[in-house]
Amino acid sequence: MAYKINDDCINCGACAEGCPTEAISEGDGKYVINPETCIDCGACAEACPVGAPQAE
């Protein structure tokens, strides 16, 4: 089960920098996670200052 970034995202990029599989990219108004690349490690959630990445 992959993580998903909710609308609390502030576009800071901390989640993308912390992702070991480079599954996170800048989307339209917020960052997005590729569910096929995400390994459900939670590194993005730990790196995010506002808690936007959530487990689905």
Distance bins in CASP14 RR format, pairs under 12 A and 6 or more apart:
PFRMAT RR
TARGET T0000
AUTHOR 0000-0000-0000
RMODE 2
METHOD distances of the structure
MODEL  1
1 33 0 0 0 0 0 1 0 0 0 0 0
1 35 0 0 0 0 1 0 0 0 0 0 0
1 38 0 0 0 0 1 0 0 0 0 0 0
1 39 0 0 0 0 0 1 0 0 0 0 0
1 40 1 0 1 0 0 0 0 0 0 0 0
1 41 0 0 0 0 0 1 0 0 0 0 0
1 42 0 0 0 0 0 1 0 0 0 0 0
1 54 0 0 0 0 0 1 0 0 0 0 0
1 55 1 0 0 1 0 0 0 0 0 0 0
1 56 1 0 1 0 0 0 0 0 0 0 0
2 19 0 0 0 0 0 1 0 0 0 0 0
2 21 0 0 0 0 0 1 0 0 0 0 0
2 23 1 0 0 1 0 0 0 0 0 0 0
2 24 0 0 0 0 0 1 0 0 0 0 0
2 32 0 0 0 0 0 1 0 0 0 0 0
2 33 1 0 0 1 0 0 0 0 0 0 0
2 34 1 0 0 1 0 0 0 0 0 0 0
2 35 1 1 0 0 0 0 0 0 0 0 0
2 36 1 0 0 1 0 0 0 0 0 0 0
2 37 0 0 0 0 1 0 0 0 0 0 0
2 38 1 1 0 0 0 0 0 0 0 0 0
2 39 0 0 0 0 1 0 0 0 0 0 0
2 40 1 0 0 1 0 0 0 0 0 0 0
2 41 0 0 0 0 0 1 0 0 0 0 0
2 42 0 0 0 0 0 1 0 0 0 0 0
2 44 0 0 0 0 0 1 0 0 0 0 0
2 45 0 0 0 0 0 1 0 0 0 0 0
2 53 0 0 0 0 1 0 0 0 0 0 0
2 54 0 0 0 0 0 1 0 0 0 0 0
2 55 0 0 0 0 1 0 0 0 0 0 0
2 56 1 0 0 1 0 0 0 0 0 0 0
3 9 0 0 0 0 0 1 0 0 0 0 0
3 15 0 0 0 0 1 0 0 0 0 0 0
3 18 0 0 0 0 0 1 0 0 0 0 0
3 19 0 0 0 0 1 0 0 0 0 0 0
3 21 0 0 0 0 0 1 0 0 0 0 0
3 23 0 0 0 0 1 0 0 0 0 0 0
3 24 0 0 0 0 1 0 0 0 0 0 0
3 31 0 0 0 0 0 1 0 0 0 0 0
3 32 0 0 0 0 0 1 0 0 0 0 0
3 33 1 0 1 0 0 0 0 0 0 0 0
3 34 0 0 0 0 0 1 0 0 0 0 0
3 35 0 0 0 0 1 0 0 0 0 0 0
3 37 0 0 0 0 0 1 0 0 0 0 0
3 38 1 0 1 0 0 0 0 0 0 0 0
3 39 0 0 0 0 1 0 0 0 0 0 0
3 40 1 0 0 1 0 0 0 0 0 0 0
3 41 0 0 0 0 1 0 0 0 0 0 0
3 42 1 0 0 1 0 0 0 0 0 0 0
3 43 0 0 0 0 1 0 0 0 0 0 0
3 44 1 0 1 0 0 0 0 0 0 0 0
3 45 1 0 0 1 0 0 0 0 0 0 0
3 46 0 0 0 0 0 1 0 0 0 0 0
3 47 0 0 0 0 0 1 0 0 0 0 0
3 48 0 0 0 0 1 0 0 0 0 0 0
3 51 0 0 0 0 0 1 0 0 0 0 0
3 52 0 0 0 0 1 0 0 0 0 0 0
3 53 1 0 1 0 0 0 0 0 0 0 0
3 54 1 0 0 1 0 0 0 0 0 0 0
3 55 1 0 1 0 0 0 0 0 0 0 0
3 56 1 0 0 1 0 0 0 0 0 0 0
4 15 0 0 0 0 0 1 0 0 0 0 0
4 23 0 0 0 0 0 1 0 0 0 0 0
4 24 0 0 0 0 0 1 0 0 0 0 0
4 30 0 0 0 0 0 1 0 0 0 0 0
4 31 0 0 0 0 0 1 0 0 0 0 0
4 32 0 0 0 0 1 0 0 0 0 0 0
4 33 1 0 0 1 0 0 0 0 0 0 0
4 34 0 0 0 0 0 1 0 0 0 0 0
4 35 1 0 0 1 0 0 0 0 0 0 0
4 38 0 0 0 0 1 0 0 0 0 0 0
4 40 0 0 0 0 0 1 0 0 0 0 0
4 42 0 0 0 0 0 1 0 0 0 0 0
4 44 0 0 0 0 0 1 0 0 0 0 0
4 45 0 0 0 0 0 1 0 0 0 0 0
4 51 0 0 0 0 0 1 0 0 0 0 0
4 52 0 0 0 0 1 0 0 0 0 0 0
4 53 1 0 0 1 0 0 0 0 0 0 0
4 54 1 0 0 1 0 0 0 0 0 0 0
4 55 0 0 0 0 1 0 0 0 0 0 0
4 56 1 0 1 0 0 0 0 0 0 0 0
5 11 0 0 0 0 0 1 0 0 0 0 0
5 12 0 0 0 0 0 1 0 0 0 0 0
5 13 0 0 0 0 0 1 0 0 0 0 0
5 14 0 0 0 0 0 1 0 0 0 0 0
5 15 1 0 0 1 0 0 0 0 0 0 0
5 16 0 0 0 0 1 0 0 0 0 0 0
5 19 0 0 0 0 0 1 0 0 0 0 0
5 23 0 0 0 0 0 1 0 0 0 0 0
5 24 1 0 0 1 0 0 0 0 0 0 0
5 25 0 0 0 0 0 1 0 0 0 0 0
5 26 0 0 0 0 0 1 0 0 0 0 0
5 27 0 0 0 0 1 0 0 0 0 0 0
5 28 0 0 0 0 0 1 0 0 0 0 0
5 29 0 0 0 0 0 1 0 0 0 0 0
5 30 1 0 1 0 0 0 0 0 0 0 0
5 31 1 0 1 0 0 0 0 0 0 0 0
5 32 1 0 0 1 0 0 0 0 0 0 0
5 33 1 0 1 0 0 0 0 0 0 0 0
5 34 0 0 0 0 0 1 0 0 0 0 0
5 35 0 0 0 0 0 1 0 0 0 0 0
5 38 0 0 0 0 0 1 0 0 0 0 0
5 42 0 0 0 0 0 1 0 0 0 0 0
5 44 1 0 0 1 0 0 0 0 0 0 0
5 45 0 0 0 0 1 0 0 0 0 0 0
5 47 0 0 0 0 0 1 0 0 0 0 0
5 48 0 0 0 0 1 0 0 0 0 0 0
5 50 0 0 0 0 0 1 0 0 0 0 0
5 51 0 0 0 0 1 0 0 0 0 0 0
5 52 1 0 1 0 0 0 0 0 0 0 0
5 53 1 0 1 0 0 0 0 0 0 0 0
5 54 1 0 0 1 0 0 0 0 0 0 0
5 55 0 0 0 0 0 1 0 0 0 0 0
5 56 0 0 0 0 0 1 0 0 0 0 0
6 15 0 0 0 0 0 1 0 0 0 0 0
6 30 0 0 0 0 1 0 0 0 0 0 0
6 31 0 0 0 0 0 1 0 0 0 0 0
6 32 0 0 0 0 0 1 0 0 0 0 0
6 33 0 0 0 0 0 1 0 0 0 0 0
6 44 0 0 0 0 0 1 0 0 0 0 0
6 45 0 0 0 0 0 1 0 0 0 0 0
6 48 0 0 0 0 0 1 0 0 0 0 0
6 50 0 0 0 0 1 0 0 0 0 0 0
6 51 0 0 0 0 1 0 0 0 0 0 0
6 52 1 0 1 0 0 0 0 0 0 0 0
6 53 1 0 0 1 0 0 0 0 0 0 0
6 54 1 0 1 0 0 0 0 0 0 0 0
6 55 0 0 0 0 0 1 0 0 0 0 0
6 56 0 0 0 0 0 1 0 0 0 0 0
7 28 0 0 0 0 0 1 0 0 0 0 0
7 29 0 0 0 0 1 0 0 0 0 0 0
7 30 1 0 0 1 0 0 0 0 0 0 0
7 31 0 0 0 0 0 1 0 0 0 0 0
7 32 0 0 0 0 0 1 0 0 0 0 0
7 50 0 0 0 0 0 1 0 0 0 0 0
7 51 0 0 0 0 0 1 0 0 0 0 0
7 52 1 0 0 1 0 0 0 0 0 0 0
7 53 0 0 0 0 0 1 0 0 0 0 0
7 54 0 0 0 0 0 1 0 0 0 0 0
8 15 0 0 0 0 0 1 0 0 0 0 0
8 29 0 0 0 0 0 1 0 0 0 0 0
8 30 0 0 0 0 1 0 0 0 0 0 0
8 31 0 0 0 0 0 1 0 0 0 0 0
8 45 0 0 0 0 0 1 0 0 0 0 0
8 48 0 0 0 0 1 0 0 0 0 0 0
8 49 0 0 0 0 0 1 0 0 0 0 0
8 50 1 0 1 0 0 0 0 0 0 0 0
8 51 1 0 0 1 0 0 0 0 0 0 0
8 52 1 0 1 0 0 0 0 0 0 0 0
8 53 0 0 0 0 1 0 0 0 0 0 0
8 54 0 0 0 0 1 0 0 0 0 0 0
9 15 0 0 0 0 1 0 0 0 0 0 0
9 16 0 0 0 0 0 1 0 0 0 0 0
9 24 0 0 0 0 0 1 0 0 0 0 0
9 26 0 0 0 0 0 1 0 0 0 0 0
9 27 0 0 0 0 1 0 0 0 0 0 0
9 28 0 0 0 0 0 1 0 0 0 0 0
9 29 1 0 0 1 0 0 0 0 0 0 0
9 30 1 1 0 0 0 0 0 0 0 0 0
9 31 1 0 1 0 0 0 0 0 0 0 0
9 32 0 0 0 0 1 0 0 0 0 0 0
9 33 0 0 0 0 0 1 0 0 0 0 0
9 44 0 0 0 0 0 1 0 0 0 0 0
9 45 0 0 0 0 0 1 0 0 0 0 0
9 48 1 0 0 1 0 0 0 0 0 0 0
9 49 0 0 0 0 0 1 0 0 0 0 0
9 50 1 0 0 1 0 0 0 0 0 0 0
9 51 0 0 0 0 1 0 0 0 0 0 0
9 52 1 0 1 0 0 0 0 0 0 0 0
9 53 0 0 0 0 1 0 0 0 0 0 0
9 54 0 0 0 0 0 1 0 0 0 0 0
10 29 0 0 0 0 1 0 0 0 0 0 0
10 30 0 0 0 0 1 0 0 0 0 0 0
10 31 0 0 0 0 1 0 0 0 0 0 0
10 48 0 0 0 0 1 0 0 0 0 0 0
10 49 1 0 0 1 0 0 0 0 0 0 0
10 50 1 0 1 0 0 0 0 0 0 0 0
10 51 0 0 0 0 1 0 0 0 0 0 0
10 52 1 0 0 1 0 0 0 0 0 0 0
11 24 0 0 0 0 0 1 0 0 0 0 0
11 25 0 0 0 0 0 1 0 0 0 0 0
11 26 1 0 0 1 0 0 0 0 0 0 0
11 27 0 0 0 0 1 0 0 0 0 0 0
11 28 0 0 0 0 0 1 0 0 0 0 0
11 29 1 0 0 1 0 0 0 0 0 0 0
11 30 1 0 0 1 0 0 0 0 0 0 0
11 31 1 0 0 1 0 0 0 0 0 0 0
11 32 0 0 0 0 0 1 0 0 0 0 0
11 48 0 0 0 0 0 1 0 0 0 0 0
11 49 0 0 0 0 0 1 0 0 0 0 0
11 50 0 0 0 0 0 1 0 0 0 0 0
11 52 0 0 0 0 1 0 0 0 0 0 0
12 18 0 0 0 0 0 1 0 0 0 0 0
12 24 0 0 0 0 0 1 0 0 0 0 0
12 26 0 0 0 0 0 1 0 0 0 0 0
12 30 0 0 0 0 0 1 0 0 0 0 0
12 31 0 0 0 0 1 0 0 0 0 0 0
12 44 0 0 0 0 0 1 0 0 0 0 0
12 47 0 0 0 0 1 0 0 0 0 0 0
12 48 1 0 0 1 0 0 0 0 0 0 0
12 49 1 0 0 1 0 0 0 0 0 0 0
12 50 0 0 0 0 1 0 0 0 0 0 0
12 51 0 0 0 0 0 1 0 0 0 0 0
12 52 0 0 0 0 1 0 0 0 0 0 0
12 53 0 0 0 0 0 1 0 0 0 0 0
13 19 0 0 0 0 1 0 0 0 0 0 0
13 24 1 0 0 1 0 0 0 0 0 0 0
13 25 0 0 0 0 1 0 0 0 0 0 0
13 26 1 0 0 1 0 0 0 0 0 0 0
13 27 0 0 0 0 0 1 0 0 0 0 0
13 29 0 0 0 0 0 1 0 0 0 0 0
13 30 0 0 0 0 0 1 0 0 0 0 0
13 31 1 0 0 1 0 0 0 0 0 0 0
13 32 0 0 0 0 0 1 0 0 0 0 0
13 44 0 0 0 0 1 0 0 0 0 0 0
13 47 0 0 0 0 1 0 0 0 0 0 0
13 48 0 0 0 0 1 0 0 0 0 0 0
13 49 0 0 0 0 1 0 0 0 0 0 0
13 50 0 0 0 0 0 1 0 0 0 0 0
13 52 0 0 0 0 0 1 0 0 0 0 0
13 53 0 0 0 0 0 1 0 0 0 0 0
14 24 0 0 0 0 1 0 0 0 0 0 0
14 31 0 0 0 0 1 0 0 0 0 0 0
14 43 0 0 0 0 0 1 0 0 0 0 0
14 44 0 0 0 0 1 0 0 0 0 0 0
14 45 0 0 0 0 0 1 0 0 0 0 0
14 46 0 0 0 0 1 0 0 0 0 0 0
14 47 1 0 1 0 0 0 0 0 0 0 0
14 48 1 0 1 0 0 0 0 0 0 0 0
14 49 1 0 0 1 0 0 0 0 0 0 0
14 50 0 0 0 0 1 0 0 0 0 0 0
14 51 0 0 0 0 1 0 0 0 0 0 0
14 52 0 0 0 0 1 0 0 0 0 0 0
14 53 0 0 0 0 1 0 0 0 0 0 0
15 22 0 0 0 0 0 1 0 0 0 0 0
15 23 0 0 0 0 1 0 0 0 0 0 0
15 24 1 0 1 0 0 0 0 0 0 0 0
15 25 0 0 0 0 0 1 0 0 0 0 0
15 26 0 0 0 0 0 1 0 0 0 0 0
15 27 0 0 0 0 0 1 0 0 0 0 0
15 30 0 0 0 0 1 0 0 0 0 0 0
15 31 1 0 1 0 0 0 0 0 0 0 0
15 32 0 0 0 0 1 0 0 0 0 0 0
15 33 1 0 0 1 0 0 0 0 0 0 0
15 38 0 0 0 0 0 1 0 0 0 0 0
15 41 0 0 0 0 0 1 0 0 0 0 0
15 42 0 0 0 0 1 0 0 0 0 0 0
15 43 0 0 0 0 1 0 0 0 0 0 0
15 44 1 1 0 0 0 0 0 0 0 0 0
15 45 1 0 0 1 0 0 0 0 0 0 0
15 46 0 0 0 0 1 0 0 0 0 0 0
15 47 1 0 1 0 0 0 0 0 0 0 0
15 48 1 0 1 0 0 0 0 0 0 0 0
15 49 0 0 0 0 1 0 0 0 0 0 0
15 50 0 0 0 0 1 0 0 0 0 0 0
15 51 0 0 0 0 1 0 0 0 0 0 0
15 52 1 0 0 1 0 0 0 0 0 0 0
15 53 1 0 1 0 0 0 0 0 0 0 0
15 54 0 0 0 0 0 1 0 0 0 0 0
16 22 1 0 0 1 0 0 0 0 0 0 0
16 23 0 0 0 0 1 0 0 0 0 0 0
16 24 1 0 1 0 0 0 0 0 0 0 0
16 25 1 0 0 1 0 0 0 0 0 0 0
16 26 1 0 0 1 0 0 0 0 0 0 0
16 27 0 0 0 0 0 1 0 0 0 0 0
16 30 0 0 0 0 0 1 0 0 0 0 0
16 31 1 0 1 0 0 0 0 0 0 0 0
16 32 0 0 0 0 1 0 0 0 0 0 0
16 33 0 0 0 0 1 0 0 0 0 0 0
16 34 0 0 0 0 0 1 0 0 0 0 0
16 37 0 0 0 0 0 1 0 0 0 0 0
16 43 0 0 0 0 0 1 0 0 0 0 0
16 44 1 0 0 1 0 0 0 0 0 0 0
16 47 0 0 0 0 1 0 0 0 0 0 0
16 48 0 0 0 0 0 1 0 0 0 0 0
16 52 0 0 0 0 0 1 0 0 0 0 0
16 53 0 0 0 0 0 1 0 0 0 0 0
17 24 0 0 0 0 1 0 0 0 0 0 0
17 25 0 0 0 0 0 1 0 0 0 0 0
17 26 0 0 0 0 0 1 0 0 0 0 0
17 31 0 0 0 0 0 1 0 0 0 0 0
17 43 0 0 0 0 1 0 0 0 0 0 0
17 44 0 0 0 0 1 0 0 0 0 0 0
17 46 0 0 0 0 0 1 0 0 0 0 0
17 47 1 0 0 1 0 0 0 0 0 0 0
17 48 0 0 0 0 0 1 0 0 0 0 0
18 24 0 0 0 0 1 0 0 0 0 0 0
18 31 0 0 0 0 0 1 0 0 0 0 0
18 33 0 0 0 0 0 1 0 0 0 0 0
18 41 0 0 0 0 1 0 0 0 0 0 0
18 42 0 0 0 0 1 0 0 0 0 0 0
18 43 1 0 1 0 0 0 0 0 0 0 0
18 44 1 0 0 1 0 0 0 0 0 0 0
18 45 0 0 0 0 0 1 0 0 0 0 0
18 46 0 0 0 0 1 0 0 0 0 0 0
18 47 1 0 1 0 0 0 0 0 0 0 0
18 48 0 0 0 0 1 0 0 0 0 0 0
18 53 0 0 0 0 0 1 0 0 0 0 0
19 25 0 0 0 0 1 0 0 0 0 0 0
19 31 0 0 0 0 1 0 0 0 0 0 0
19 32 0 0 0 0 0 1 0 0 0 0 0
19 33 1 0 0 1 0 0 0 0 0 0 0
19 34 0 0 0 0 1 0 0 0 0 0 0
19 37 0 0 0 0 1 0 0 0 0 0 0
19 38 0 0 0 0 1 0 0 0 0 0 0
19 39 0 0 0 0 1 0 0 0 0 0 0
19 40 0 0 0 0 0 1 0 0 0 0 0
19 41 0 0 0 0 1 0 0 0 0 0 0
19 42 0 0 0 0 1 0 0 0 0 0 0
19 43 1 0 1 0 0 0 0 0 0 0 0
19 44 1 0 1 0 0 0 0 0 0 0 0
19 45 0 0 0 0 0 1 0 0 0 0 0
19 46 0 0 0 0 0 1 0 0 0 0 0
19 47 0 0 0 0 1 0 0 0 0 0 0
19 48 0 0 0 0 0 1 0 0 0 0 0
19 53 0 0 0 0 1 0 0 0 0 0 0
20 37 0 0 0 0 0 1 0 0 0 0 0
20 38 0 0 0 0 0 1 0 0 0 0 0
20 39 1 0 0 1 0 0 0 0 0 0 0
20 40 0 0 0 0 0 1 0 0 0 0 0
20 41 1 0 0 1 0 0 0 0 0 0 0
20 42 0 0 0 0 1 0 0 0 0 0 0
20 43 1 0 0 1 0 0 0 0 0 0 0
20 44 0 0 0 0 1 0 0 0 0 0 0
20 46 0 0 0 0 0 1 0 0 0 0 0
20 47 0 0 0 0 0 1 0 0 0 0 0
21 33 0 0 0 0 1 0 0 0 0 0 0
21 34 0 0 0 0 1 0 0 0 0 0 0
21 35 0 0 0 0 0 1 0 0 0 0 0
21 36 0 0 0 0 0 1 0 0 0 0 0
21 37 1 0 1 0 0 0 0 0 0 0 0
21 38 1 0 0 1 0 0 0 0 0 0 0
21 39 1 0 1 0 0 0 0 0 0 0 0
21 40 0 0 0 0 0 1 0 0 0 0 0
21 41 0 0 0 0 1 0 0 0 0 0 0
21 42 0 0 0 0 0 1 0 0 0 0 0
21 43 0 0 0 0 1 0 0 0 0 0 0
21 44 0 0 0 0 0 1 0 0 0 0 0
22 33 0 0 0 0 0 1 0 0 0 0 0
22 34 0 0 0 0 1 0 0 0 0 0 0
22 37 1 0 0 1 0 0 0 0 0 0 0
22 38 0 0 0 0 0 1 0 0 0 0 0
22 39 0 0 0 0 0 1 0 0 0 0 0
22 43 0 0 0 0 0 1 0 0 0 0 0
22 44 0 0 0 0 0 1 0 0 0 0 0
23 31 0 0 0 0 0 1 0 0 0 0 0
23 32 0 0 0 0 1 0 0 0 0 0 0
23 33 1 0 1 0 0 0 0 0 0 0 0
23 34 1 0 1 0 0 0 0 0 0 0 0
23 35 0 0 0 0 1 0 0 0 0 0 0
23 36 0 0 0 0 1 0 0 0 0 0 0
23 37 1 1 0 0 0 0 0 0 0 0 0
23 38 1 0 1 0 0 0 0 0 0 0 0
23 39 1 0 0 1 0 0 0 0 0 0 0
23 40 0 0 0 0 1 0 0 0 0 0 0
23 41 0 0 0 0 1 0 0 0 0 0 0
23 42 0 0 0 0 0 1 0 0 0 0 0
23 43 0 0 0 0 1 0 0 0 0 0 0
23 44 0 0 0 0 1 0 0 0 0 0 0
23 53 0 0 0 0 0 1 0 0 0 0 0
24 30 0 0 0 0 0 1 0 0 0 0 0
24 31 1 0 1 0 0 0 0 0 0 0 0
24 32 1 0 0 1 0 0 0 0 0 0 0
24 33 1 0 1 0 0 0 0 0 0 0 0
24 34 1 0 0 1 0 0 0 0 0 0 0
24 35 0 0 0 0 0 1 0 0 0 0 0
24 37 0 0 0 0 1 0 0 0 0 0 0
24 38 0 0 0 0 1 0 0 0 0 0 0
24 39 0 0 0 0 0 1 0 0 0 0 0
24 41 0 0 0 0 0 1 0 0 0 0 0
24 42 0 0 0 0 0 1 0 0 0 0 0
24 43 0 0 0 0 1 0 0 0 0 0 0
24 44 1 0 0 1 0 0 0 0 0 0 0
24 45 0 0 0 0 0 1 0 0 0 0 0
24 47 0 0 0 0 1 0 0 0 0 0 0
24 48 0 0 0 0 0 1 0 0 0 0 0
24 52 0 0 0 0 0 1 0 0 0 0 0
24 53 0 0 0 0 1 0 0 0 0 0 0
25 31 1 0 0 1 0 0 0 0 0 0 0
25 32 1 0 0 1 0 0 0 0 0 0 0
25 33 0 0 0 0 1 0 0 0 0 0 0
25 34 1 0 0 1 0 0 0 0 0 0 0
25 37 0 0 0 0 1 0 0 0 0 0 0
25 38 0 0 0 0 0 1 0 0 0 0 0
25 44 0 0 0 0 0 1 0 0 0 0 0
26 32 1 0 0 1 0 0 0 0 0 0 0
26 33 0 0 0 0 0 1 0 0 0 0 0
27 33 0 0 0 0 0 1 0 0 0 0 0
27 34 0 0 0 0 0 1 0 0 0 0 0
29 52 0 0 0 0 0 1 0 0 0 0 0
30 48 0 0 0 0 0 1 0 0 0 0 0
30 50 0 0 0 0 0 1 0 0 0 0 0
30 52 1 0 0 1 0 0 0 0 0 0 0
30 53 0 0 0 0 0 1 0 0 0 0 0
31 44 0 0 0 0 1 0 0 0 0 0 0
31 47 0 0 0 0 0 1 0 0 0 0 0
31 48 0 0 0 0 1 0 0 0 0 0 0
31 50 0 0 0 0 0 1 0 0 0 0 0
31 51 0 0 0 0 0 1 0 0 0 0 0
31 52 1 0 0 1 0 0 0 0 0 0 0
31 53 0 0 0 0 1 0 0 0 0 0 0
32 38 0 0 0 0 0 1 0 0 0 0 0
32 44 0 0 0 0 0 1 0 0 0 0 0
32 52 0 0 0 0 0 1 0 0 0 0 0
32 53 0 0 0 0 0 1 0 0 0 0 0
33 39 0 0 0 0 0 1 0 0 0 0 0
33 40 0 0 0 0 0 1 0 0 0 0 0
33 41 0 0 0 0 0 1 0 0 0 0 0
33 42 0 0 0 0 0 1 0 0 0 0 0
33 43 0 0 0 0 0 1 0 0 0 0 0
33 44 1 0 0 1 0 0 0 0 0 0 0
33 45 0 0 0 0 0 1 0 0 0 0 0
33 48 0 0 0 0 0 1 0 0 0 0 0
33 52 0 0 0 0 0 1 0 0 0 0 0
33 53 1 0 0 1 0 0 0 0 0 0 0
33 54 0 0 0 0 0 1 0 0 0 0 0
33 55 0 0 0 0 0 1 0 0 0 0 0
33 56 0 0 0 0 1 0 0 0 0 0 0
34 44 0 0 0 0 0 1 0 0 0 0 0
35 55 0 0 0 0 0 1 0 0 0 0 0
35 56 0 0 0 0 1 0 0 0 0 0 0
37 44 0 0 0 0 0 1 0 0 0 0 0
38 44 0 0 0 0 1 0 0 0 0 0 0
38 45 0 0 0 0 0 1 0 0 0 0 0
38 53 0 0 0 0 1 0 0 0 0 0 0
38 55 0 0 0 0 0 1 0 0 0 0 0
38 56 0 0 0 0 1 0 0 0 0 0 0
40 53 0 0 0 0 0 1 0 0 0 0 0
40 54 0 0 0 0 0 1 0 0 0 0 0
40 55 1 0 0 1 0 0 0 0 0 0 0
40 56 0 0 0 0 1 0 0 0 0 0 0
41 47 0 0 0 0 0 1 0 0 0 0 0
41 53 0 0 0 0 0 1 0 0 0 0 0
41 55 0 0 0 0 0 1 0 0 0 0 0
42 48 0 0 0 0 1 0 0 0 0 0 0
42 51 0 0 0 0 0 1 0 0 0 0 0
42 53 1 0 0 1 0 0 0 0 0 0 0
42 54 0 0 0 0 1 0 0 0 0 0 0
42 55 1 0 0 1 0 0 0 0 0 0 0
43 53 0 0 0 0 1 0 0 0 0 0 0
44 50 0 0 0 0 0 1 0 0 0 0 0
44 51 0 0 0 0 1 0 0 0 0 0 0
44 52 0 0 0 0 1 0 0 0 0 0 0
44 53 1 0 1 0 0 0 0 0 0 0 0
44 54 0 0 0 0 1 0 0 0 0 0 0
44 55 0 0 0 0 0 1 0 0 0 0 0
45 51 1 0 0 1 0 0 0 0 0 0 0
45 52 0 0 0 0 1 0 0 0 0 0 0
45 53 1 0 1 0 0 0 0 0 0 0 0
45 54 1 0 0 1 0 0 0 0 0 0 0
45 55 1 0 0 1 0 0 0 0 0 0 0
45 56 0 0 0 0 0 1 0 0 0 0 0
46 52 0 0 0 0 0 1 0 0 0 0 0
46 53 0 0 0 0 1 0 0 0 0 0 0
47 53 0 0 0 0 1 0 0 0 0 0 0
48 54 0 0 0 0 1 0 0 0 0 0 0
END
